[in-house]
Amino acid sequence: MGIYNDQIVPRIVEVACGAKFNNPQRKRVCAGLHGRVVEIGFGSGLNVPFYPAAVQSISAVEPADLGWKLAAGRLAEAAVPIERAGLDGQSLPFADNSFDAALSTWTMCTIPDIATALAEVRRVLVPGGTLHFVEHGLAPDAKVQVWQHRLNPIQKAIAGGCHLDRDIRGLVETAGFEIRDIDIFYMQGPKFLTALTLGVAVSP
């Protein structure tokens, strides 16, 4: 992947996604997780403090070795067992119907083939299993979308392939999930960066 993506991008993600103003969104998206959970894009474990007591185990999918190393302190303090169980969200090493829930936070923007990854998530969830997600992506306003499309090549180059303009709701629905709850809103900051989609979707 190269020194920049291997050594620099995980540190950028740790700082940007680890900002305290993201914590309310992490708390919201983790609410309702239960049983066996697969987390796509575990990163440095920033969601660990927010797992509900009903979670029995976490199977962490994380391609970056540095991200996993940065998670060491959070892993040591985790109240549930967590194992690094996969490297690629596009090819999950799990049997069908293995998990009760899936979690994705600020991850769908970066996976190259997100449609395949979502199909994999649906495959490994039990019928009725839930996908919990909070992602930045396509803004609800056309004027902001214009700037997202213009700046997307720069964003991808400096942020490890991260897209500004993915339609998160559309991607989840196209993958066959049924949206149960969804909230599309702006956080404080530049709108082209801070348009968030937070929700829960069900695998039929």
Rosetta blueprint (number, residue, H / E / L):
1 M L
2 G L
3 I H
4 Y H
5 N H
6 D H
7 Q H
8 I H
9 V H
10 P H
11 R H
12 I H
13 V H
14 E H
15 V H
16 A H
17 C H
18 G L
19 A L
20 K H
21 F H
22 N H
23 N H
24 P H
25 Q H
26 R H
27 K H
28 R H
29 V H
30 C H
31 A L
32 G L
33 L L
34 H L
35 G E
36 R E
37 V E
38 V E
39 E E
40 I E
41 G L
42 F L
43 G L
44 S L
45 G L
46 L L
47 N L
48 V H
49 P H
50 F H
51 Y L
52 P L
53 A L
54 A L
55 V E
56 Q E
57 S E
58 I E
59 S E
60 A E
61 V E
62 E L
63 P L
64 A L
65 D H
66 L H
67 G H
68 W H
69 K H
70 L H
71 A L
72 A H
73 G H
74 R H
75 L H
76 A H
77 E H
78 A L
79 A L
80 V L
81 P L
82 I E
83 E E
84 R E
85 A E
86 G E
87 L L
88 D L
89 G L
90 Q L
91 S L
92 L L
93 P L
94 F L
95 A L
96 D L
97 N L
98 S L
99 F E
100 D E
101 A E
102 A E
103 L E
104 S E
105 T E
106 W L
107 T L
108 M L
109 C L
110 T L
111 I L
112 P L
113 D L
114 I H
115 A H
116 T H
117 A H
118 L H
119 A H
120 E H
121 V H
122 R H
123 R H
124 V H
125 L E
126 V E
127 P E
128 G E
129 G E
130 T E
131 L E
132 H E
133 F E
134 V E
135 E E
136 H E
137 G L
138 L L
139 A L
140 P L
141 D L
142 A H
143 K H
144 V H
145 Q H
146 V H
147 W H
148 Q H
149 H H
150 R H
151 L H
152 N H
153 P H
154 I H
155 Q H
156 K H
157 A H
158 I H
159 A L
160 G L
161 G L
162 C L
163 H L
164 L L
165 D L
166 R L
167 D L
168 I H
169 R H
170 G H
171 L H
172 V H
173 E H
174 T H
175 A L
176 G L
177 F L
178 E E
179 I E
180 R E
181 D E
182 I E
183 D E
184 I E
185 F E
186 Y E
187 M L
188 Q L
189 G L
190 P L
191 K H
192 F H
193 L H
194 T H
195 A E
196 L E
197 T E
198 L E
199 G E
200 V E
201 A E
202 V E
203 S L
204 P L
